[in-house]
Amino acid sequence: MDRSKVRALRRRFQACQEPQERIERRIVFKREYSMYKKQIINEKTSSFRNFLEKLVSKNNLGLVKDVLKIGNIELRIEKIKLAIGNYIESFKECRNFIIKSHFPYIQKDNVEINFEECEEYPAFTLDEVEMCIDKMKKGKAPGEDGFTLGIIKEIYLADPVWFVEILNNCLNLGYFPGLWKESRIVLIPKANKDLSSFESYRPICLLAIWGKILDKLMTQRLVVFLETNNLLDRRQYGFREGKGTLIALKEVSKFVTSAKNDGLVSCIISLDIKNAFNSINWTDIMQLLIRYKVPLKLLKLFDSFLSERTVILEEGTRWEYNVGVPQGSSCGPILWLLVANEALRSFNENENVLVQAFADDFVILLKATASYKFSDMSKDIMLQFEQWANTYNLKFSESKSKYIMFKVRKNITHFPGIYLYEKRISYTNELKYLGIVFDP
């Protein structure tokens, strides 16, 4: 309606020949056109905010899969609070500060690897590459090279053999091209958070599509290697074939039911990790890949993938970082499994204790004849988790880590002291785990 009105006013102004009347009509048209543009901006901003609220409310382990296609709208960042209490109020400085905080650079010695005698390793095949391309979702935003999935697919179809050869050259040389490691950042505000804190923004990396294909190929090879050699703990769920949400929940249900059948009180301790995917140093990841004896050619490619990665700041300069894995990268979840696996491997299986992980969600299940025994049972377990977290530059959230107990016959009257970083964690009557709410 408004657009039709503005267009009509423009036609009348342009068609008018009388000078004075033409000036008057031009003023009316410009005024209405200005109001119309402001209305468009307000509507787009409102629509964008609604879109973000729906986006961040999804339970997808912090990995936003949707594509942002909202033109040049930028959610306004008013100010960011620094640790010393001062505020940054310039939009450009705020945005750069948030990006640098999420993508830090930490000085740490690199891992020395001898790549001189790489063993024979199978090349990527046409079928592997085609499967990767077919699985990628259409409409995803391109990286800095500007190549969309449609363009990349046309390049592949024009000469599949040459396309695969390019990727195999990367594998043989152990080289992940620099342009494919650059990413422009979209900041998505988290729902119901203080937007003056940098932690309230989730950074999404817009990566090169061609690099995503090589990333997927590397990830698939690593998954096959880990699963074929049974290197991942059976108590590790999430990002694994046949070990999804339902299987993990059944194990929890089975443990609690078994405790009830044996006349025992049971307990679930839920541990929340702060910024799990964004906190691990690449040196630690490389050391794990070496420890798990990943084939040298693949190891060399991962070494290149995890080096000299950059994000683009507001003024177009590149900021190099060496912590975490880019959101949107296929290998991020699998590399996290190696870190989580180190925690699980430190706990022996016990009929009265079960430590389980689903991606970055850890739960500790205990059962005993009385609830007071959970204090002693949990002490060593919690200390081991603290040591593991410290090793990999991770931090548990004391406020979000909670526990719940399940009675047998009598109501529970004693609430044990379960401690994290020497602080007692809270008991709750409702514990949400993998989308399911547990209560006593």
Secondary structure, 3 states (H helix, E strand, C coil): CHHHHHHHHHHHHHHCCCHHHHHHHHHHHHHHHHHHHHHHHHHHHHHHHHHHHHHHCCCCCCCCCCCCCCCCCCCCCCCEECCCCCEECCHHHHHHHHHHHHCCCCCCCCCCCCCCCCCCCCCCCHHHHHHHHHHCCCCCCCCCCCCCHHHHHHHHHHCHHHHHHHHHHHHHHCCCCHHHHEEEEEEEECCCCCCCCHHHEEEEEECCHHHHHHHHHHHHHHHHHHHHCCCCCCCEECCCCCCCHHHHHHHHHHHHHHHHHCCCEEEEEEECEECHHHCCEHHHHHHHHHHCCCCHHHHHHHHHHCCCEEEECCCCCEEEECECCCCCCCHHHHHHHHHHHHHHHCCCCECCEEEEEECCEEEEEEEECCHHHHHHHHHHHHHHHHHHHHHCCCEECCCCCEEEEECCCCCCCCCCCCEECCEECEECCCEEECCEEECC
